[in-house]
Amino acid sequence: MRPIVAFLVILLLSFSSCKFIREKGWFGTKKKADPVAVWQAQQDSIRVADSIRTEIELMRQFEQARLDSIMVAEQSRLDFEARFRYHIIVGSFLTREYAEDYKNMYRSMGYDANIIPDSQNRFNLVSAEVHETLQKAYSRLVRYQDTVEFESWVYIDF
């Protein structure tokens, strides 16, 4: 019985045309690629790659703009701090002699005390320390208020 089945299969295959086998393959599963579909798939992948490239460039530009704005803000803060000096004020007097006595008292304690004449309201301010940054002035102010002078404060000299 086996030779009969094999003979029938060979006979059926020999009767099918070569054109059928070329187009469909031996088992009828071969599909020919549509050139339009292939071209569209290529165009889609190119479009996706271009959009990804565009998004990456936009993200790079946004990041650069963010870094530039941070740099500008930091530079303006440094310029602001460079223009001003921050004094820790321990006393304020209308009379210059009292301010001199207070200054001498703080100098005897080892501080670099100075008198700052305030032109706006005639007061003579006694400064115990001068700092270049506001942060350092405030950190030292906390120590002054705890140990030296409770009513000390920070004065920004324009």
Secondary structure, 3 states (H helix, E strand, C coil): CHHHHHHHHHHHHHHCCHHHHHHHCCCCCCCCCCHHHHHHHHHHHHHHHHHHHHHHHHHHHHHHHHHHHHHHHHHHHHHHHHHCEEEEEEEEECCHHHHHHHHHHHHHCCCCCEEEECCCCCCEEEEEEEECCHHHHHHHHHHHHHHHCCCCEEEEEC
